[in-house]
Amino acid sequence: NTKASDACDSISIGEQLIINLGARFDSFQSKVTLTLLSGTRPQLKRKDDIFNWQAGAIFKPVPNVSLYASYATSATPPNSLIGEGQEGNSLGSVTAANPQDAVQAAADALRVERTKSMEIGAKADLFDSRLSLTAAAFQTKTKNARVTGDNNTVQFIGEREVKGFEIGFNGTIIPGWTVFGGYTFLDAEIV
């Protein structure tokens, strides 16, 4: 069960600077009933009240060039994306030698995945805006991360980090000749 409220705004300061701000409050309530080999059915509940925010700035030194920086936080509770077919977000399977360990493992599975994202980039429109060039560098850190393992079950890996950059181009160079392409490099690791 999720309840949320959010607010966002873009603030122009002159013709060269735009500030983007956003805030979101989520109240996540999770409940799961376990079926243990002993025949007992303990029920676990968890409530997380989480504040997330985003701040960014776009600077336009000239009308056809934008430089930007952004920082954002987010939170994803388990099972929140199942309806979208993303089982990698599910609670996963819980195995343990004794009932107390099974209950603790299930409680750990209810922890919210939390992410921090940072990005800087640039965009330039050339030849009377017929060609756009883009470049960005980014870093994303996730705690309580989940992945789908080799045996097709969800596994908890703790913390992961992805660093990378991307470049791209698209546009119409001459009438009838449209080009687009790009390159993305990702350096991902389980921390």
Backbone bond lengths (Angstrom), bond angles and torsions (degrees), N, CA, C in turn:
res aa  C-N    CA-C-N  psi(-1)  N-CA   C-N-CA  omega(-1)  CA-C   N-CA-C  phi
1 N - - - 1.438 - - 1.522 106.97 -
2 T 1.320 116.78 127.05 1.458 121.34 -177.65 1.517 109.88 -127.42
3 K 1.321 114.87 133.80 1.459 121.78 171.19 1.514 106.14 -124.96
4 A 1.333 115.89 137.72 1.456 118.48 -175.74 1.516 111.11 -148.11
5 S 1.315 114.85 155.64 1.455 121.63 170.45 1.522 107.05 -142.11
6 D 1.324 115.74 146.27 1.455 118.25 -179.81 1.517 110.72 -147.38
7 A 1.317 114.99 162.48 1.460 122.66 176.85 1.517 107.57 -147.79
8 C 1.333 115.75 144.33 1.462 119.92 176.70 1.517 109.48 -149.89
9 D 1.327 115.46 156.78 1.451 119.78 -179.56 1.520 109.28 -156.88
10 S 1.314 115.74 151.05 1.462 123.27 171.24 1.520 106.94 -115.79
11 I 1.323 116.01 128.65 1.453 121.87 -175.80 1.525 108.17 -118.47
12 S 1.321 116.81 119.75 1.464 121.37 176.88 1.518 108.78 -90.16
13 I 1.321 115.91 129.57 1.457 121.78 176.03 1.521 105.87 -117.32
14 G 1.305 115.69 99.24 1.460 120.20 -173.38 1.516 109.33 70.70
15 E 1.332 115.41 -158.44 1.463 120.16 -179.32 1.521 112.58 -96.68
16 Q 1.343 117.82 -7.19 1.456 119.75 -173.19 1.517 115.03 -107.99
17 L 1.331 119.90 -14.95 1.455 120.96 -172.88 1.525 111.55 -129.29
18 I 1.328 115.68 130.99 1.463 122.44 175.27 1.523 107.28 -125.80
19 I 1.315 116.54 129.33 1.460 122.67 177.56 1.533 107.54 -108.76
20 N 1.327 116.94 128.43 1.470 122.25 176.12 1.521 107.97 -110.09
21 L 1.323 117.05 129.20 1.453 122.47 179.56 1.520 109.38 -132.24
22 G 1.319 115.71 143.45 1.455 119.46 177.38 1.521 110.56 -152.28
23 A 1.316 115.37 150.18 1.461 121.04 177.43 1.520 107.92 -143.35
24 R 1.330 115.84 146.53 1.463 121.09 -179.81 1.519 108.96 -145.55
25 F 1.322 115.47 136.16 1.460 121.36 174.10 1.517 107.64 -116.77
26 D 1.339 116.75 127.04 1.459 122.55 178.41 1.516 109.44 -120.78
27 S 1.313 115.69 139.49 1.456 121.73 170.86 1.522 106.58 -116.88
28 F 1.345 115.95 106.19 1.463 122.18 -179.01 1.523 108.72 -98.79
29 Q 1.318 116.15 128.55 1.464 120.89 173.48 1.520 107.62 -122.42
30 S 1.327 115.22 123.62 1.462 121.05 -178.87 1.520 108.88 -120.27
31 K 1.335 115.26 142.52 1.462 120.79 177.48 1.515 107.63 -142.13
32 V 1.324 116.02 134.26 1.455 120.36 178.74 1.529 108.53 -140.03
33 T 1.327 115.82 141.42 1.461 121.13 175.63 1.515 108.13 -107.71
34 L 1.314 115.64 124.71 1.462 121.45 179.81 1.520 110.20 -92.32
35 T 1.302 116.38 148.42 1.458 121.65 170.86 1.527 106.40 -117.24
36 L 1.320 115.47 108.59 1.460 120.73 -176.92 1.523 110.15 -93.46
37 L 1.322 116.93 158.72 1.466 121.72 179.10 1.526 111.22 -59.90
38 S 1.321 116.83 -26.45 1.470 120.36 179.37 1.526 111.62 -72.33
39 G 1.329 117.52 -8.15 1.461 121.15 -179.32 1.518 113.16 92.98
40 T 1.320 117.70 -8.65 1.463 120.09 178.02 1.520 109.43 -77.46
41 R 1.336 115.39 156.21 1.458 121.55 -178.15 1.535 109.94 -131.04
42 P 1.334 117.22 72.14 1.460 118.37 179.09 1.529 111.05 -68.50
43 Q 1.326 115.46 148.79 1.457 121.03 -179.89 1.533 108.39 -114.26
44 L 1.313 115.76 131.41 1.462 121.41 179.36 1.516 109.20 -110.21
45 K 1.328 115.80 140.71 1.463 121.23 176.85 1.520 108.18 -129.85
46 R 1.310 115.05 148.43 1.461 120.30 176.69 1.513 108.35 -148.32
47 K 1.316 116.48 140.28 1.460 121.89 175.88 1.517 108.06 -128.28
48 D 1.320 116.13 129.93 1.459 122.55 177.04 1.517 108.72 -124.83
49 D 1.322 116.43 123.70 1.461 122.15 172.04 1.515 106.70 -103.86
50 I 1.331 116.07 116.85 1.465 120.40 -170.19 1.522 110.18 -128.36
51 F 1.319 114.06 134.09 1.461 121.72 175.32 1.524 108.27 -106.08
52 N 1.314 118.00 125.27 1.456 123.73 175.95 1.520 108.96 -120.29
53 W 1.310 115.71 154.96 1.455 119.21 -179.32 1.529 110.99 -149.43
54 Q 1.309 114.76 165.30 1.460 122.21 179.95 1.517 107.61 -144.87
55 A 1.325 116.15 139.36 1.465 121.83 174.33 1.515 108.20 -141.55
56 G 1.313 115.15 138.48 1.453 119.51 179.51 1.513 110.63 -152.32
57 A 1.310 115.24 159.87 1.461 121.06 177.74 1.520 109.16 -138.03
58 I 1.322 115.15 139.73 1.464 122.17 175.47 1.525 107.10 -120.80
59 F 1.326 116.25 123.73 1.457 121.47 178.45 1.519 108.31 -114.39
60 K 1.340 115.99 130.15 1.458 121.50 -179.12 1.535 108.38 -115.09
61 P 1.357 117.27 91.46 1.468 119.11 -179.42 1.528 112.39 -62.89
62 V 1.318 116.34 -32.91 1.467 123.70 172.05 1.525 106.63 -136.76
63 P 1.324 119.25 158.48 1.477 119.87 -173.65 1.526 115.68 -56.03
64 N 1.334 119.25 -29.40 1.466 119.67 -175.46 1.532 113.90 -99.56
65 V 1.346 118.54 11.81 1.462 122.32 179.37 1.526 109.14 -129.88
66 S 1.336 115.69 132.46 1.472 121.62 176.52 1.519 109.18 -124.77
67 L 1.336 116.48 133.06 1.458 123.48 173.07 1.520 106.13 -117.10
68 Y 1.338 117.22 135.70 1.458 117.71 -176.70 1.518 111.83 -140.23
69 A 1.333 114.26 159.65 1.458 122.76 173.47 1.519 106.67 -142.57
70 S 1.340 116.45 144.50 1.461 120.68 -177.17 1.528 109.97 -147.28
71 Y 1.336 115.24 145.71 1.460 122.45 173.69 1.519 107.09 -137.14
72 A 1.327 117.13 135.57 1.470 119.78 -178.19 1.521 110.35 -149.56
73 T 1.326 115.08 151.43 1.458 121.58 172.33 1.519 107.99 -118.75
74 S 1.335 116.38 154.93 1.467 120.66 176.71 1.519 109.11 -151.95
75 A 1.315 115.76 163.61 1.466 121.82 179.11 1.525 108.28 -140.98
76 T 1.334 115.98 137.75 1.456 121.71 -179.29 1.527 108.88 -130.41
77 P 1.337 117.51 111.73 1.466 118.91 178.29 1.528 110.59 -76.14
78 P 1.332 117.75 156.67 1.465 119.49 178.86 1.521 111.06 -63.04
79 N 1.319 115.29 146.49 1.466 124.94 178.43 1.520 114.30 71.02
80 S 1.336 119.28 2.98 1.461 120.09 -176.91 1.523 112.98 -72.87
81 L 1.320 118.73 -16.75 1.462 121.51 -177.30 1.530 113.15 -113.26
82 I 1.330 117.57 8.23 1.470 121.05 -178.44 1.524 111.15 -58.16
83 G 1.337 117.02 -39.47 1.466 120.92 -179.87 1.514 112.72 -62.73
84 E 1.336 117.09 -18.82 1.457 121.89 177.69 1.521 111.40 -95.14
85 G 1.332 116.87 5.66 1.456 120.77 178.74 1.508 114.03 81.21
86 Q 1.332 117.51 19.75 1.457 120.90 -179.12 1.519 110.09 -104.55
87 E 1.323 115.56 79.47 1.460 120.24 -178.31 1.519 112.72 -66.66
88 G 1.337 118.49 -15.27 1.448 121.63 176.55 1.519 112.16 -62.97
89 N 1.314 116.60 -11.03 1.462 122.74 178.38 1.528 111.18 -98.45
90 S 1.323 117.97 2.50 1.469 120.55 -174.02 1.520 111.75 -76.15
91 L 1.327 115.65 171.61 1.459 120.46 178.40 1.518 111.73 -67.10
92 G 1.293 117.21 -25.24 1.458 120.23 -179.83 1.519 111.56 79.86
93 S 1.309 115.40 -176.10 1.450 119.60 179.62 1.522 109.14 -96.94
94 V 1.319 115.40 148.54 1.464 121.31 -179.34 1.515 107.78 -119.41
95 T 1.321 116.32 123.78 1.465 120.61 175.43 1.514 108.37 -126.76
96 A 1.298 116.47 141.01 1.465 120.87 178.77 1.517 108.83 -159.79
97 A 1.322 115.19 156.78 1.464 120.98 -177.56 1.522 112.24 -74.50
98 N 1.326 117.53 -30.91 1.463 118.82 -179.32 1.521 110.14 -134.50
99 P 1.325 118.27 161.30 1.464 122.09 -175.38 1.532 113.87 -58.31
100 Q 1.326 117.49 -38.51 1.463 119.41 -178.99 1.527 111.13 -64.21
101 D 1.332 116.60 -40.59 1.460 119.88 178.24 1.526 110.92 -67.41
102 A 1.340 117.62 -35.65 1.462 121.28 178.12 1.529 110.48 -64.59
103 V 1.320 116.43 -42.66 1.468 120.47 179.08 1.527 109.60 -64.19
104 Q 1.337 117.46 -42.74 1.469 120.35 179.33 1.523 110.91 -65.35
105 A 1.329 118.12 -40.83 1.467 121.37 179.04 1.525 110.73 -63.51
106 A 1.336 116.99 -39.78 1.461 120.46 178.32 1.526 110.54 -67.66
107 A 1.329 117.31 -38.47 1.466 120.44 177.26 1.526 110.34 -63.03
108 D 1.329 116.74 -40.95 1.460 120.27 176.92 1.527 111.33 -63.65
109 A 1.339 116.91 -33.84 1.457 121.20 -179.44 1.523 112.23 -67.64
110 L 1.316 117.98 -18.86 1.462 121.59 179.18 1.529 112.46 -84.40
111 R 1.322 117.95 -3.13 1.464 119.60 179.94 1.529 110.59 -64.29
112 V 1.306 115.49 145.11 1.457 122.95 -178.07 1.529 109.70 -81.37
113 E 1.332 115.60 136.09 1.454 121.35 174.02 1.536 107.59 -77.55
114 R 1.353 117.12 127.83 1.467 121.15 -177.20 1.522 109.69 -121.11
115 T 1.332 115.37 134.72 1.456 120.95 -173.99 1.527 111.03 -129.45
116 K 1.344 114.91 142.23 1.464 122.50 171.64 1.519 107.06 -121.58
117 S 1.337 116.53 132.18 1.465 121.16 -178.10 1.523 110.20 -126.84
118 M 1.326 115.71 135.50 1.461 122.44 176.78 1.523 108.28 -128.36
119 E 1.338 116.52 139.95 1.461 119.66 -179.04 1.519 109.84 -151.58
120 I 1.335 115.60 141.80 1.458 122.22 169.60 1.521 106.88 -129.70
121 G 1.332 116.06 149.08 1.452 117.43 -178.52 1.514 113.38 -166.77
122 A 1.322 114.73 179.65 1.456 121.72 -179.08 1.519 109.50 -148.92
123 K 1.343 114.40 152.22 1.464 121.10 175.19 1.523 107.58 -141.09
124 A 1.323 115.66 136.21 1.457 121.04 177.21 1.517 108.81 -131.15
125 D 1.320 116.43 131.72 1.467 122.57 174.99 1.524 107.45 -103.50
126 L 1.340 116.30 120.38 1.457 121.95 -175.40 1.522 111.59 -115.18
127 F 1.323 116.29 166.71 1.466 123.19 175.99 1.523 110.85 52.80
128 D 1.324 116.13 56.76 1.472 122.73 -179.12 1.525 111.02 55.43
129 S 1.334 116.17 42.71 1.470 124.73 177.50 1.522 113.83 66.81
130 R 1.328 117.37 21.15 1.457 119.55 176.91 1.523 112.00 -83.35
131 L 1.344 118.00 -18.36 1.459 121.92 -179.89 1.523 109.12 -134.66
132 S 1.337 115.46 128.76 1.465 121.23 176.91 1.520 109.31 -111.56
133 L 1.325 116.01 133.53 1.454 122.87 174.77 1.526 107.62 -115.79
134 T 1.337 117.22 136.53 1.457 120.93 179.84 1.525 109.81 -132.59
135 A 1.323 115.59 151.55 1.456 121.93 175.02 1.522 107.67 -151.43
136 A 1.337 116.66 142.46 1.467 120.83 179.43 1.518 109.72 -152.74
137 A 1.333 115.08 148.86 1.463 122.24 171.37 1.522 106.17 -124.64
138 F 1.339 117.04 142.23 1.460 119.32 -173.75 1.521 111.18 -148.49
139 Q 1.330 114.32 161.75 1.457 122.10 175.79 1.518 107.34 -147.03
140 T 1.339 115.94 134.06 1.457 122.26 178.36 1.524 108.50 -129.18
141 K 1.338 116.38 129.80 1.461 121.64 177.41 1.527 108.18 -120.27
142 T 1.332 116.47 131.70 1.463 121.68 -178.78 1.518 109.96 -126.13
143 K 1.329 115.96 131.80 1.474 121.99 174.35 1.520 108.16 -106.92
144 N 1.329 117.03 153.36 1.469 123.47 -175.70 1.526 110.56 58.82
145 A 1.315 116.62 39.59 1.466 122.26 -173.83 1.524 111.69 -72.48
146 R 1.327 114.85 146.40 1.460 123.40 177.06 1.528 109.11 -118.12
147 V 1.316 115.59 146.23 1.465 121.35 173.22 1.519 108.53 -141.02
148 T 1.317 117.12 159.87 1.452 121.40 173.26 1.525 107.48 -89.84
149 G 1.337 116.53 122.64 1.464 122.18 -176.03 1.513 112.92 -83.56
150 D 1.327 114.81 179.03 1.465 121.63 -179.20 1.527 112.38 -58.71
151 N 1.337 116.52 -32.69 1.465 119.85 -178.12 1.533 112.33 -89.53
152 N 1.346 115.98 15.44 1.465 123.23 176.18 1.529 113.04 67.52
153 T 1.330 117.71 24.11 1.459 120.89 174.06 1.522 108.49 -113.72
154 V 1.316 115.61 157.50 1.452 120.93 179.81 1.525 109.08 -76.93
155 Q 1.314 115.61 133.91 1.457 121.27 179.18 1.522 108.95 -125.83
156 F 1.317 115.75 148.41 1.446 121.34 179.82 1.520 108.06 -99.11
157 I 1.340 116.07 124.81 1.458 120.33 -174.45 1.521 111.99 -111.01
158 G 1.303 117.94 1.38 1.457 120.09 178.83 1.510 111.39 86.10
159 E 1.335 117.51 -105.60 1.459 121.27 -176.08 1.524 110.14 -120.09
160 R 1.339 116.24 139.28 1.456 120.76 175.32 1.526 108.48 -130.28
161 E 1.325 113.98 156.36 1.459 119.91 -178.31 1.521 108.58 -140.39
162 V 1.317 116.08 135.70 1.462 121.82 177.22 1.523 107.71 -126.21
163 K 1.341 115.29 125.48 1.463 121.40 174.17 1.514 106.30 -118.51
164 G 1.317 116.75 148.04 1.449 117.28 178.21 1.508 113.20 -175.08
165 F 1.314 114.14 -178.98 1.461 121.20 174.71 1.517 108.38 -148.47
166 E 1.323 114.73 160.13 1.461 119.30 175.99 1.524 109.23 -145.88
167 I 1.318 114.54 149.80 1.459 121.98 174.63 1.527 106.62 -131.58
168 G 1.315 115.78 150.83 1.454 118.56 -179.35 1.520 112.36 -156.17
169 F 1.302 114.55 162.88 1.469 120.94 176.21 1.515 108.27 -148.95
170 N 1.316 116.44 148.31 1.457 121.37 171.16 1.519 109.29 -161.93
171 G 1.312 114.46 149.60 1.452 118.85 178.23 1.509 111.88 156.97
172 T 1.309 114.57 -176.94 1.458 122.51 179.23 1.519 107.45 -112.93
173 I 1.317 115.99 107.13 1.465 121.29 -177.04 1.527 110.39 -70.26
174 I 1.327 115.47 -51.48 1.469 121.49 175.22 1.518 106.39 -133.55
175 P 1.304 119.78 158.21 1.465 120.59 -179.38 1.528 111.89 -52.32
176 G 1.327 116.09 127.93 1.451 121.47 179.20 1.525 114.34 89.19
177 W 1.331 118.07 -4.06 1.465 120.79 -179.40 1.525 109.55 -125.74
178 T 1.322 114.48 98.00 1.458 121.33 179.24 1.521 108.63 -103.93
179 V 1.321 115.93 134.40 1.464 121.08 -179.18 1.527 109.46 -123.94
180 F 1.322 115.20 149.44 1.461 120.03 171.96 1.519 107.86 -156.45
181 G 1.327 115.10 151.75 1.450 119.63 179.46 1.514 110.05 177.53
182 G 1.306 114.19 176.14 1.452 118.22 179.85 1.512 111.24 -179.57
183 Y 1.305 113.87 174.69 1.453 121.45 178.43 1.517 107.54 -143.73
184 T 1.328 116.69 135.41 1.459 122.21 176.73 1.520 108.59 -127.68
185 F 1.322 115.79 134.25 1.458 122.19 176.46 1.517 107.78 -118.15
186 L 1.343 117.06 128.93 1.459 123.20 178.58 1.519 109.64 -122.86
187 D 1.322 116.02 132.56 1.457 122.21 173.44 1.526 106.30 -118.36
188 A 1.322 116.66 97.80 1.466 121.59 -175.07 1.526 109.56 -106.74
189 E 1.323 116.45 141.17 1.454 120.04 176.74 1.515 110.43 -149.46
190 I 1.326 114.27 150.72 1.453 120.87 171.90 1.517 105.72 -88.22
191 V 1.330 115.75 118.77 1.460 120.72 -176.49 1.512 109.18 -80.40
